[in-house]
Amino acid sequence: MATVDAGATPRRRTHDALLKDIEADLRSGKIKVGDRLPGERTLAENYGISRASVREAIRVLDAMGILRSSVGSGPTSGAIVVSDPSAGLSSALRLHVASSTLPVADIVETRILLETWTARAGAKRVGGEEDLEQAAQLLHAMDHPDINREAFHELDARFHVTLSSLAGNAVVATMMESLSGAIVGYVKGAMEAMDAWPDVISILRTQHHGIFDAVKARDGELAARLLQEHIEWFHKKAQEATGN
């Protein structure tokens, strides 16, 4: 049986050259958000790789949230630099949660750590009026008497992410959005399984308003406590509804 030399260099994939050069160009500012990359043929010629390898690199960067690609021809086709870090992280986390490699309980615990920190940090930070206004609008939308479960969940997730933005930490806000996206299927399934949904949504609304009022009053400790109670309460209800 053939063996691999421990000191051997891993085989370099053909499209890695393009990935590394795009990373370098982003770091240097040669490529910026909103820029459109050259077409497949030009990239293949510039890097001396096949068009298939170019397409593979574009797919990888698309999945990572670095590019948004579109098919066809003309001025709107090709790949545009977008840099949406939460998209790539959410997809990766969601798959690992689905495979049971990352337990939902650990995701919930991490959310509590992040959200309670952002509540305290946000209370000390000057500004954030736009995020507060957006949170208020989301709160108002969730109070609509005819809202369905799926719409409520989408607004609920956006509400939490918006509040986390008040801390002014872009990395934490991205992680929050990613964690929320990672368990979207689990949360939707739990909501659908809840028989006493009218009672649940009533309690969720009350909890949300309490959290928002504490955040608006700049009471970080109260907001952090209410957030932890809210997240733990819903997770318990979700476990009861789904049996796991």
Beta strands, then each sheet from edge to edge (+ up, - down):
strand 1: 67-70
strand 2: 78-81
sheet 1: 1+ 2-
end
